[in-house]
């Protein structure tokens, strides 16, 4: 069995701390991220941190961009 150091193949319910850097003027991105997390996202200077399942990140980004909100980066902070 090979060791996998990355997470694209992680289709489990395991959650990761993820930072979403977005330009959220009216709180829509925060609401979208919150809908995928069991806790409220932590507001940062330029985005939000939240605990989400790895497989949900592309869906979160799709929903945020569908609201015409810019996504500048997404960073997995910890397992």
HTML snippet that shows the backbone in 3Dmol.js (N, CA, C, O; Angstrom):
<script src="https://3Dmol.org/build/3Dmol-min.js"></script>
<div id="view" style="width:600px;height:400px;position:relative"></div>
<script>
const pdb = `
ATOM      1  N   UNK A   1       0.842  -1.176   0.000  1.00  0.00           N
ATOM      2  CA  UNK A   1       0.000   0.000   0.000  1.00  0.00           C
ATOM      3  C   UNK A   1       0.890   1.243   0.000  1.00  0.00           C
ATOM      4  O   UNK A   1       1.770   1.380   0.850  1.00  0.00           O
ATOM      5  N   UNK A   2       0.661   2.140  -0.945  1.00  0.00           N
ATOM      6  CA  UNK A   2       1.489   3.344  -1.013  1.00  0.00           C
ATOM      7  C   UNK A   2       0.988   4.409  -0.057  1.00  0.00           C
ATOM      8  O   UNK A   2      -0.205   4.493   0.234  1.00  0.00           O
ATOM      9  N   UNK A   3       1.902   5.208   0.419  1.00  0.00           N
ATOM     10  CA  UNK A   3       1.574   6.307   1.312  1.00  0.00           C
ATOM     11  C   UNK A   3       1.173   7.524   0.476  1.00  0.00           C
ATOM     12  O   UNK A   3       1.850   7.870  -0.492  1.00  0.00           O
ATOM     13  N   UNK A   4       0.079   8.163   0.855  1.00  0.00           N
ATOM     14  CA  UNK A   4      -0.399   9.334   0.120  1.00  0.00           C
ATOM     15  C   UNK A   4      -0.205  10.574   0.986  1.00  0.00           C
ATOM     16  O   UNK A   4      -0.770  10.676   2.075  1.00  0.00           O
ATOM     17  N   UNK A   5       0.594  11.510   0.497  1.00  0.00           N
ATOM     18  CA  UNK A   5       0.890  12.727   1.262  1.00  0.00           C
ATOM     19  C   UNK A   5      -0.054  13.865   0.906  1.00  0.00           C
ATOM     20  O   UNK A   5       0.017  14.940   1.500  1.00  0.00           O
ATOM     21  N   UNK A   6      -0.914  13.641  -0.033  1.00  0.00           N
ATOM     22  CA  UNK A   6      -1.854  14.692  -0.430  1.00  0.00           C
ATOM     23  C   UNK A   6      -3.275  14.214  -0.149  1.00  0.00           C
ATOM     24  O   UNK A   6      -3.478  13.067   0.249  1.00  0.00           O
ATOM     25  N   UNK A   7      -4.247  15.079  -0.353  1.00  0.00           N
ATOM     26  CA  UNK A   7      -5.601  14.741   0.050  1.00  0.00           C
ATOM     27  C   UNK A   7      -6.648  14.691  -1.060  1.00  0.00           C
ATOM     28  O   UNK A   7      -7.818  14.484  -0.737  1.00  0.00           O
ATOM     29  N   UNK A   8      -6.325  14.862  -2.329  1.00  0.00           N
ATOM     30  CA  UNK A   8      -7.389  14.799  -3.335  1.00  0.00           C
ATOM     31  C   UNK A   8      -8.148  13.471  -3.355  1.00  0.00           C
ATOM     32  O   UNK A   8      -9.287  13.423  -3.820  1.00  0.00           O
ATOM     33  N   UNK A   9      -7.546  12.414  -2.867  1.00  0.00           N
ATOM     34  CA  UNK A   9      -8.209  11.116  -2.850  1.00  0.00           C
ATOM     35  C   UNK A   9      -8.974  10.882  -1.545  1.00  0.00           C
ATOM     36  O   UNK A   9      -9.468   9.779  -1.311  1.00  0.00           O
ATOM     37  N   UNK A  10      -9.077  11.892  -0.707  1.00  0.00           N
ATOM     38  CA  UNK A  10      -9.751  11.759   0.577  1.00  0.00           C
ATOM     39  C   UNK A  10     -11.248  12.010   0.401  1.00  0.00           C
ATOM     40  O   UNK A  10     -11.691  13.157   0.341  1.00  0.00           O
ATOM     41  N   UNK A  11     -12.016  10.930   0.320  1.00  0.00           N
ATOM     42  CA  UNK A  11     -13.468  11.036   0.187  1.00  0.00           C
ATOM     43  C   UNK A  11     -14.158  10.589   1.465  1.00  0.00           C
ATOM     44  O   UNK A  11     -15.266  10.054   1.426  1.00  0.00           O
ATOM     45  N   UNK A  12     -13.504  10.807   2.591  1.00  0.00           N
ATOM     46  CA  UNK A  12     -14.070  10.445   3.873  1.00  0.00           C
ATOM     47  C   UNK A  12     -14.798  11.651   4.469  1.00  0.00           C
ATOM     48  O   UNK A  12     -14.830  12.728   3.874  1.00  0.00           O
ATOM     49  N   UNK A  13     -15.370  11.456   5.630  1.00  0.00           N
ATOM     50  CA  UNK A  13     -16.020  12.555   6.351  1.00  0.00           C
ATOM     51  C   UNK A  13     -15.037  13.296   7.249  1.00  0.00           C
ATOM     52  O   UNK A  13     -15.427  14.188   8.002  1.00  0.00           O
ATOM     53  N   UNK A  14     -13.769  12.925   7.167  1.00  0.00           N
ATOM     54  CA  UNK A  14     -12.735  13.580   7.979  1.00  0.00           C
ATOM     55  C   UNK A  14     -12.687  15.064   7.637  1.00  0.00           C
ATOM     56  O   UNK A  14     -12.704  15.442   6.465  1.00  0.00           O
ATOM     57  N   UNK A  15     -12.629  15.895   8.661  1.00  0.00           N
ATOM     58  CA  UNK A  15     -12.607  17.343   8.409  1.00  0.00           C
ATOM     59  C   UNK A  15     -11.194  17.898   8.563  1.00  0.00           C
ATOM     60  O   UNK A  15     -10.368  17.372   9.309  1.00  0.00           O
ATOM     61  N   UNK A  16     -10.958  18.961   7.840  1.00  0.00           N
ATOM     62  CA  UNK A  16      -9.671  19.650   7.858  1.00  0.00           C
ATOM     63  C   UNK A  16      -9.936  21.123   8.139  1.00  0.00           C
ATOM     64  O   UNK A  16     -10.995  21.648   7.795  1.00  0.00           O
ATOM     65  N   UNK A  17      -8.978  21.779   8.758  1.00  0.00           N
ATOM     66  CA  UNK A  17      -9.058  23.234   8.950  1.00  0.00           C
ATOM     67  C   UNK A  17      -8.611  23.862   7.638  1.00  0.00           C
ATOM     68  O   UNK A  17      -7.503  23.609   7.166  1.00  0.00           O
ATOM     69  N   UNK A  18      -9.476  24.678   7.055  1.00  0.00           N
ATOM     70  CA  UNK A  18      -9.218  25.253   5.731  1.00  0.00           C
ATOM     71  C   UNK A  18      -9.427  26.765   5.798  1.00  0.00           C
ATOM     72  O   UNK A  18     -10.371  27.252   6.419  1.00  0.00           O
ATOM     73  N   UNK A  19      -8.525  27.489   5.145  1.00  0.00           N
ATOM     74  CA  UNK A  19      -8.641  28.941   5.042  1.00  0.00           C
ATOM     75  C   UNK A  19      -9.121  29.286   3.640  1.00  0.00           C
ATOM     76  O   UNK A  19      -8.509  28.879   2.652  1.00  0.00           O
ATOM     77  N   UNK A  20     -10.212  30.034   3.552  1.00  0.00           N
ATOM     78  CA  UNK A  20     -10.757  30.505   2.287  1.00  0.00           C
ATOM     79  C   UNK A  20     -10.502  32.003   2.215  1.00  0.00           C
ATOM     80  O   UNK A  20     -11.070  32.767   2.995  1.00  0.00           O
ATOM     81  N   UNK A  21      -9.654  32.426   1.288  1.00  0.00           N
ATOM     82  CA  UNK A  21      -9.406  33.860   1.109  1.00  0.00           C
ATOM     83  C   UNK A  21     -10.370  34.361   0.044  1.00  0.00           C
ATOM     84  O   UNK A  21     -10.264  34.006  -1.130  1.00  0.00           O
ATOM     85  N   UNK A  22     -11.318  35.196   0.479  1.00  0.00           N
ATOM     86  CA  UNK A  22     -12.376  35.685  -0.405  1.00  0.00           C
ATOM     87  C   UNK A  22     -12.620  37.163  -0.143  1.00  0.00           C
ATOM     88  O   UNK A  22     -12.249  37.695   0.903  1.00  0.00           O
ATOM     89  N   UNK A  23     -13.242  37.808  -1.098  1.00  0.00           N
ATOM     90  CA  UNK A  23     -13.689  39.188  -0.914  1.00  0.00           C
ATOM     91  C   UNK A  23     -15.180  39.115  -0.642  1.00  0.00           C
ATOM     92  O   UNK A  23     -15.987  39.065  -1.570  1.00  0.00           O
ATOM     93  N   UNK A  24     -15.545  39.108   0.648  1.00  0.00           N
ATOM     94  CA  UNK A  24     -16.933  38.895   1.065  1.00  0.00           C
ATOM     95  C   UNK A  24     -17.495  40.182   1.644  1.00  0.00           C
ATOM     96  O   UNK A  24     -17.314  40.464   2.829  1.00  0.00           O
ATOM     97  N   UNK A  25     -18.171  40.958   0.821  1.00  0.00           N
ATOM     98  CA  UNK A  25     -18.676  42.266   1.230  1.00  0.00           C
ATOM     99  C   UNK A  25     -19.967  42.137   2.047  1.00  0.00           C
ATOM    100  O   UNK A  25     -20.163  42.868   3.018  1.00  0.00           O
ATOM    101  N   UNK A  26     -20.832  41.221   1.662  1.00  0.00           N
ATOM    102  CA  UNK A  26     -22.153  41.153   2.294  1.00  0.00           C
ATOM    103  C   UNK A  26     -22.415  39.881   3.109  1.00  0.00           C
ATOM    104  O   UNK A  26     -23.555  39.631   3.502  1.00  0.00           O
ATOM    105  N   UNK A  27     -21.387  39.082   3.364  1.00  0.00           N
ATOM    106  CA  UNK A  27     -21.549  37.900   4.211  1.00  0.00           C
ATOM    107  C   UNK A  27     -22.056  36.653   3.513  1.00  0.00           C
ATOM    108  O   UNK A  27     -22.289  35.640   4.173  1.00  0.00           O
ATOM    109  N   UNK A  28     -22.234  36.693   2.194  1.00  0.00           N
ATOM    110  CA  UNK A  28     -22.725  35.513   1.470  1.00  0.00           C
ATOM    111  C   UNK A  28     -21.737  34.356   1.529  1.00  0.00           C
ATOM    112  O   UNK A  28     -22.133  33.209   1.738  1.00  0.00           O
ATOM    113  N   UNK A  29     -20.451  34.653   1.345  1.00  0.00           N
ATOM    114  CA  UNK A  29     -19.441  33.581   1.381  1.00  0.00           C
ATOM    115  C   UNK A  29     -19.409  32.939   2.762  1.00  0.00           C
ATOM    116  O   UNK A  29     -19.285  31.720   2.878  1.00  0.00           O
ATOM    117  N   UNK A  30     -19.519  33.744   3.798  1.00  0.00           N
ATOM    118  CA  UNK A  30     -19.538  33.210   5.158  1.00  0.00           C
ATOM    119  C   UNK A  30     -20.711  32.241   5.343  1.00  0.00           C
ATOM    120  O   UNK A  30     -20.545  31.177   5.939  1.00  0.00           O
ATOM    121  N   UNK A  31     -21.875  32.597   4.843  1.00  0.00           N
ATOM    122  CA  UNK A  31     -23.055  31.739   4.944  1.00  0.00           C
ATOM    123  C   UNK A  31     -22.865  30.433   4.187  1.00  0.00           C
ATOM    124  O   UNK A  31     -23.254  29.366   4.661  1.00  0.00           O
ATOM    125  N   UNK A  32     -22.268  30.528   3.017  1.00  0.00           N
ATOM    126  CA  UNK A  32     -22.036  29.321   2.216  1.00  0.00           C
ATOM    127  C   UNK A  32     -21.066  28.387   2.932  1.00  0.00           C
ATOM    128  O   UNK A  32     -21.318  27.188   3.045  1.00  0.00           O
ATOM    129  N   UNK A  33     -19.959  28.940   3.411  1.00  0.00           N
ATOM    130  CA  UNK A  33     -18.968  28.116   4.123  1.00  0.00           C
ATOM    131  C   UNK A  33     -19.601  27.506   5.368  1.00  0.00           C
ATOM    132  O   UNK A  33     -19.380  26.331   5.661  1.00  0.00           O
ATOM    133  N   UNK A  34     -20.377  28.281   6.093  1.00  0.00           N
ATOM    134  CA  UNK A  34     -21.031  27.796   7.311  1.00  0.00           C
ATOM    135  C   UNK A  34     -21.969  26.633   7.025  1.00  0.00           C
ATOM    136  O   UNK A  34     -22.135  25.751   7.868  1.00  0.00           O
ATOM    137  N   UNK A  35     -22.582  26.620   5.853  1.00  0.00           N
ATOM    138  CA  UNK A  35     -23.526  25.545   5.526  1.00  0.00           C
ATOM    139  C   UNK A  35     -22.822  24.195   5.342  1.00  0.00           C
ATOM    140  O   UNK A  35     -23.482  23.156   5.328  1.00  0.00           O
ATOM    141  N   UNK A  36     -21.499  24.198   5.202  1.00  0.00           N
ATOM    142  CA  UNK A  36     -20.725  22.964   5.051  1.00  0.00           C
ATOM    143  C   UNK A  36     -19.928  22.609   6.300  1.00  0.00           C
ATOM    144  O   UNK A  36     -19.207  21.612   6.309  1.00  0.00           O
ATOM    145  N   UNK A  37     -20.047  23.405   7.341  1.00  0.00           N
ATOM    146  CA  UNK A  37     -19.287  23.202   8.562  1.00  0.00           C
ATOM    147  C   UNK A  37     -20.246  23.064   9.742  1.00  0.00           C
ATOM    148  O   UNK A  37     -21.347  23.614   9.724  1.00  0.00           O
ATOM    149  N   UNK A  38     -19.825  22.335  10.751  1.00  0.00           N
ATOM    150  CA  UNK A  38     -20.661  22.171  11.941  1.00  0.00           C
ATOM    151  C   UNK A  38     -20.541  23.368  12.887  1.00  0.00           C
ATOM    152  O   UNK A  38     -21.295  23.482  13.853  1.00  0.00           O
ATOM    153  N   UNK A  39     -19.584  24.261  12.599  1.00  0.00           N
ATOM    154  CA  UNK A  39     -19.370  25.449  13.429  1.00  0.00           C
ATOM    155  C   UNK A  39     -19.342  26.666  12.526  1.00  0.00           C
ATOM    156  O   UNK A  39     -19.183  26.555  11.311  1.00  0.00           O
ATOM    157  N   UNK A  40     -19.498  27.823  13.135  1.00  0.00           N
ATOM    158  CA  UNK A  40     -19.397  29.049  12.353  1.00  0.00           C
ATOM    159  C   UNK A  40     -17.963  29.261  11.900  1.00  0.00           C
ATOM    160  O   UNK A  40     -17.037  28.986  12.663  1.00  0.00           O
ATOM    161  N   UNK A  41     -17.748  29.747  10.671  1.00  0.00           N
ATOM    162  CA  UNK A  41     -16.392  30.049  10.216  1.00  0.00           C
ATOM    163  C   UNK A  41     -15.771  31.154  11.064  1.00  0.00           C
ATOM    164  O   UNK A  41     -16.467  32.052  11.538  1.00  0.00           O
ATOM    165  N   UNK A  42     -14.473  31.079  11.249  1.00  0.00           N
ATOM    166  CA  UNK A  42     -13.730  32.103  11.983  1.00  0.00           C
ATOM    167  C   UNK A  42     -13.333  33.197  10.997  1.00  0.00           C
ATOM    168  O   UNK A  42     -12.613  32.941  10.032  1.00  0.00           O
ATOM    169  N   UNK A  43     -13.806  34.415  11.246  1.00  0.00           N
ATOM    170  CA  UNK A  43     -13.498  35.527  10.341  1.00  0.00           C
ATOM    171  C   UNK A  43     -12.050  35.960  10.525  1.00  0.00           C
ATOM    172  O   UNK A  43     -11.588  36.160  11.648  1.00  0.00           O
ATOM    173  N   UNK A  44     -11.347  36.100   9.422  1.00  0.00           N
ATOM    174  CA  UNK A  44      -9.983  36.605   9.390  1.00  0.00           C
ATOM    175  C   UNK A  44      -9.972  37.909   8.595  1.00  0.00           C
ATOM    176  O   UNK A  44     -11.005  38.318   8.065  1.00  0.00           O
ATOM    177  N   UNK A  45      -8.828  38.557   8.509  1.00  0.00           N
ATOM    178  CA  UNK A  45      -8.732  39.845   7.810  1.00  0.00           C
ATOM    179  C   UNK A  45      -9.190  39.762   6.348  1.00  0.00           C
ATOM    180  O   UNK A  45      -9.835  40.683   5.845  1.00  0.00           O
ATOM    181  N   UNK A  46      -8.858  38.664   5.672  1.00  0.00           N
ATOM    182  CA  UNK A  46      -9.169  38.556   4.246  1.00  0.00           C
ATOM    183  C   UNK A  46      -9.932  37.295   3.889  1.00  0.00           C
ATOM    184  O   UNK A  46      -9.895  36.857   2.739  1.00  0.00           O
ATOM    185  N   UNK A  47     -10.626  36.704   4.857  1.00  0.00           N
ATOM    186  CA  UNK A  47     -11.378  35.501   4.549  1.00  0.00           C
ATOM    187  C   UNK A  47     -11.867  34.801   5.793  1.00  0.00           C
ATOM    188  O   UNK A  47     -12.139  35.436   6.813  1.00  0.00           O
ATOM    189  N   UNK A  48     -11.979  33.475   5.705  1.00  0.00           N
ATOM    190  CA  UNK A  48     -12.540  32.675   6.789  1.00  0.00           C
ATOM    191  C   UNK A  48     -11.773  31.369   6.949  1.00  0.00           C
ATOM    192  O   UNK A  48     -11.243  30.813   5.987  1.00  0.00           O
ATOM    193  N   UNK A  49     -11.727  30.895   8.193  1.00  0.00           N
ATOM    194  CA  UNK A  49     -11.224  29.556   8.488  1.00  0.00           C
ATOM    195  C   UNK A  49     -12.408  28.724   8.934  1.00  0.00           C
ATOM    196  O   UNK A  49     -13.274  29.195   9.672  1.00  0.00           O
ATOM    197  N   UNK A  50     -12.438  27.474   8.475  1.00  0.00           N
ATOM    198  CA  UNK A  50     -13.527  26.585   8.864  1.00  0.00           C
ATOM    199  C   UNK A  50     -13.049  25.140   8.791  1.00  0.00           C
ATOM    200  O   UNK A  50     -12.096  24.817   8.081  1.00  0.00           O
ATOM    201  N   UNK A  51     -13.728  24.285   9.535  1.00  0.00           N
ATOM    202  CA  UNK A  51     -13.469  22.846   9.474  1.00  0.00           C
ATOM    203  C   UNK A  51     -14.454  22.246   8.477  1.00  0.00           C
ATOM    204  O   UNK A  51     -15.664  22.254   8.701  1.00  0.00           O
ATOM    205  N   UNK A  52     -13.918  21.725   7.372  1.00  0.00           N
ATOM    206  CA  UNK A  52     -14.772  21.131   6.335  1.00  0.00           C
ATOM    207  C   UNK A  52     -14.138  19.851   5.810  1.00  0.00           C
ATOM    208  O   UNK A  52     -12.926  19.656   5.901  1.00  0.00           O
ATOM    209  N   UNK A  53     -14.978  18.984   5.260  1.00  0.00           N
ATOM    210  CA  UNK A  53     -14.482  17.768   4.612  1.00  0.00           C
ATOM    211  C   UNK A  53     -13.790  18.163   3.310  1.00  0.00           C
ATOM    212  O   UNK A  53     -14.248  19.061   2.603  1.00  0.00           O
ATOM    213  N   UNK A  54     -12.703  17.499   3.003  1.00  0.00           N
ATOM    214  CA  UNK A  54     -11.905  17.816   1.813  1.00  0.00           C
ATOM    215  C   UNK A  54     -12.753  17.761   0.538  1.00  0.00           C
ATOM    216  O   UNK A  54     -12.594  18.597  -0.351  1.00  0.00           O
ATOM    217  N   UNK A  55     -13.630  16.802   0.452  1.00  0.00           N
ATOM    218  CA  UNK A  55     -14.428  16.648  -0.767  1.00  0.00           C
ATOM    219  C   UNK A  55     -15.430  17.772  -0.970  1.00  0.00           C
ATOM    220  O   UNK A  55     -15.968  17.920  -2.067  1.00  0.00           O
ATOM    221  N   UNK A  56     -15.692  18.565   0.055  1.00  0.00           N
ATOM    222  CA  UNK A  56     -16.648  19.662  -0.047  1.00  0.00           C
ATOM    223  C   UNK A  56     -16.031  20.957  -0.575  1.00  0.00           C
ATOM    224  O   UNK A  56     -16.757  21.863  -0.984  1.00  0.00           O
ATOM    225  N   UNK A  57     -14.712  21.053  -0.570  1.00  0.00           N
ATOM    226  CA  UNK A  57     -14.052  22.303  -0.979  1.00  0.00           C
ATOM    227  C   UNK A  57     -14.428  22.729  -2.398  1.00  0.00           C
ATOM    228  O   UNK A  57     -14.770  23.895  -2.592  1.00  0.00           O
ATOM    229  N   UNK A  58     -14.383  21.845  -3.402  1.00  0.00           N
ATOM    230  CA  UNK A  58     -14.779  22.295  -4.747  1.00  0.00           C
ATOM    231  C   UNK A  58     -16.228  22.778  -4.808  1.00  0.00           C
ATOM    232  O   UNK A  58     -16.530  23.737  -5.517  1.00  0.00           O
ATOM    233  N   UNK A  59     -17.121  22.126  -4.074  1.00  0.00           N
ATOM    234  CA  UNK A  59     -18.525  22.547  -4.053  1.00  0.00           C
ATOM    235  C   UNK A  59     -18.674  23.917  -3.397  1.00  0.00           C
ATOM    236  O   UNK A  59     -19.443  24.754  -3.868  1.00  0.00           O
ATOM    237  N   UNK A  60     -17.940  24.143  -2.313  1.00  0.00           N
ATOM    238  CA  UNK A  60     -17.973  25.455  -1.647  1.00  0.00           C
ATOM    239  C   UNK A  60     -17.499  26.541  -2.606  1.00  0.00           C
ATOM    240  O   UNK A  60     -18.123  27.598  -2.703  1.00  0.00           O
ATOM    241  N   UNK A  61     -16.413  26.289  -3.305  1.00  0.00           N
ATOM    242  CA  UNK A  61     -15.872  27.274  -4.256  1.00  0.00           C
ATOM    243  C   UNK A  61     -16.867  27.526  -5.383  1.00  0.00           C
ATOM    244  O   UNK A  61     -17.067  28.674  -5.782  1.00  0.00           O
ATOM    245  N   UNK A  62     -17.495  26.472  -5.902  1.00  0.00           N
ATOM    246  CA  UNK A  62     -18.503  26.655  -6.958  1.00  0.00           C
ATOM    247  C   UNK A  62     -19.645  27.551  -6.488  1.00  0.00           C
ATOM    248  O   UNK A  62     -20.079  28.447  -7.212  1.00  0.00           O
ATOM    249  N   UNK A  63     -20.125  27.306  -5.279  1.00  0.00           N
ATOM    250  CA  UNK A  63     -21.231  28.109  -4.757  1.00  0.00           C
ATOM    251  C   UNK A  63     -20.819  29.559  -4.514  1.00  0.00           C
ATOM    252  O   UNK A  63     -21.588  30.480  -4.787  1.00  0.00           O
ATOM    253  N   UNK A  64     -19.602  29.761  -4.000  1.00  0.00           N
ATOM    254  CA  UNK A  64     -19.126  31.129  -3.757  1.00  0.00           C
ATOM    255  C   UNK A  64     -18.973  31.880  -5.072  1.00  0.00           C
ATOM    256  O   UNK A  64     -19.419  33.021  -5.188  1.00  0.00           O
ATOM    257  N   UNK A  65     -18.350  31.255  -6.059  1.00  0.00           N
ATOM    258  CA  UNK A  65     -18.149  31.937  -7.347  1.00  0.00           C
ATOM    259  C   UNK A  65     -19.461  32.138  -8.090  1.00  0.00           C
ATOM    260  O   UNK A  65     -19.583  33.079  -8.874  1.00  0.00           O
ATOM    261  N   UNK A  66     -20.445  31.275  -7.862  1.00  0.00           N
ATOM    262  CA  UNK A  66     -21.768  31.466  -8.477  1.00  0.00           C
ATOM    263  C   UNK A  66     -22.428  32.745  -7.967  1.00  0.00           C
ATOM    264  O   UNK A  66     -23.294  33.309  -8.635  1.00  0.00           O
ATOM    265  N   UNK A  67     -22.019  33.200  -6.787  1.00  0.00           N
ATOM    266  CA  UNK A  67     -22.515  34.463  -6.224  1.00  0.00           C
ATOM    267  C   UNK A  67     -21.665  35.651  -6.680  1.00  0.00           C
ATOM    268  O   UNK A  67     -21.824  36.764  -6.179  1.00  0.00           O
ATOM    269  N   UNK A  68     -20.764  35.408  -7.631  1.00  0.00           N
ATOM    270  CA  UNK A  68     -19.876  36.444  -8.171  1.00  0.00           C
ATOM    271  C   UNK A  68     -18.943  37.007  -7.103  1.00  0.00           C
ATOM    272  O   UNK A  68     -18.653  38.203  -7.082  1.00  0.00           O
ATOM    273  N   UNK A  69     -18.478  36.123  -6.217  1.00  0.00           N
ATOM    274  CA  UNK A  69     -17.528  36.495  -5.168  1.00  0.00           C
ATOM    275  C   UNK A  69     -16.171  35.918  -5.549  1.00  0.00           C
ATOM    276  O   UNK A  69     -16.061  34.735  -5.871  1.00  0.00           O
ATOM    277  N   UNK A  70     -15.144  36.752  -5.511  1.00  0.00           N
ATOM    278  CA  UNK A  70     -13.801  36.314  -5.885  1.00  0.00           C
ATOM    279  C   UNK A  70     -13.197  35.414  -4.806  1.00  0.00           C
ATOM    280  O   UNK A  70     -13.275  35.716  -3.615  1.00  0.00           O
ATOM    281  N   UNK A  71     -12.594  34.304  -5.243  1.00  0.00           N
ATOM    282  CA  UNK A  71     -11.850  33.409  -4.354  1.00  0.00           C
ATOM    283  C   UNK A  71     -10.377  33.549  -4.734  1.00  0.00           C
ATOM    284  O   UNK A  71      -9.999  33.249  -5.866  1.00  0.00           O
ATOM    285  N   UNK A  72      -9.549  34.001  -3.800  1.00  0.00           N
ATOM    286  CA  UNK A  72      -8.146  34.261  -4.097  1.00  0.00           C
ATOM    287  C   UNK A  72      -7.239  33.089  -3.771  1.00  0.00           C
ATOM    288  O   UNK A  72      -6.250  32.858  -4.466  1.00  0.00           O
ATOM    289  N   UNK A  73      -7.561  32.352  -2.727  1.00  0.00           N
ATOM    290  CA  UNK A  73      -6.798  31.154  -2.426  1.00  0.00           C
ATOM    291  C   UNK A  73      -7.538  30.313  -1.390  1.00  0.00           C
ATOM    292  O   UNK A  73      -8.400  30.796  -0.657  1.00  0.00           O
ATOM    293  N   UNK A  74      -7.166  29.035  -1.361  1.00  0.00           N
ATOM    294  CA  UNK A  74      -7.693  28.092  -0.382  1.00  0.00           C
ATOM    295  C   UNK A  74      -6.493  27.337   0.153  1.00  0.00           C
ATOM    296  O   UNK A  74      -5.690  26.806  -0.614  1.00  0.00           O
ATOM    297  N   UNK A  75      -6.372  27.290   1.475  1.00  0.00           N
ATOM    298  CA  UNK A  75      -5.196  26.649   2.100  1.00  0.00           C
ATOM    299  C   UNK A  75      -5.671  25.662   3.147  1.00  0.00           C
ATOM    300  O   UNK A  75      -6.430  26.026   4.045  1.00  0.00           O
ATOM    301  N   UNK A  76      -5.230  24.413   3.041  1.00  0.00           N
ATOM    302  CA  UNK A  76      -5.501  23.447   4.105  1.00  0.00           C
ATOM    303  C   UNK A  76      -4.503  23.714   5.210  1.00  0.00           C
ATOM    304  O   UNK A  76      -3.295  23.647   4.984  1.00  0.00           O
ATOM    305  N   UNK A  77      -4.991  24.018   6.405  1.00  0.00           N
ATOM    306  CA  UNK A  77      -4.107  24.398   7.500  1.00  0.00           C
ATOM    307  C   UNK A  77      -3.664  23.204   8.320  1.00  0.00           C
ATOM    308  O   UNK A  77      -2.488  23.111   8.671  1.00  0.00           O
ATOM    309  N   UNK A  78      -4.569  22.284   8.639  1.00  0.00           N
ATOM    310  CA  UNK A  78      -4.216  21.113   9.441  1.00  0.00           C
ATOM    311  C   UNK A  78      -5.271  20.053   9.269  1.00  0.00           C
ATOM    312  O   UNK A  78      -6.373  20.314   8.786  1.00  0.00           O
ATOM    313  N   UNK A  79      -4.910  18.841   9.677  1.00  0.00           N
ATOM    314  CA  UNK A  79      -5.842  17.721   9.617  1.00  0.00           C
ATOM    315  C   UNK A  79      -6.748  17.734  10.797  1.00  0.00           C
ATOM    316  O   UNK A  79      -7.608  16.863  10.926  1.00  0.00           O
TER     317      UNK A  79
END
`;
const viewer = $3Dmol.createViewer("view");
viewer.addModel(pdb, "pdb");
viewer.setStyle({}, {cartoon: {color: "spectrum"}});
viewer.zoomTo();
viewer.render();
</script>
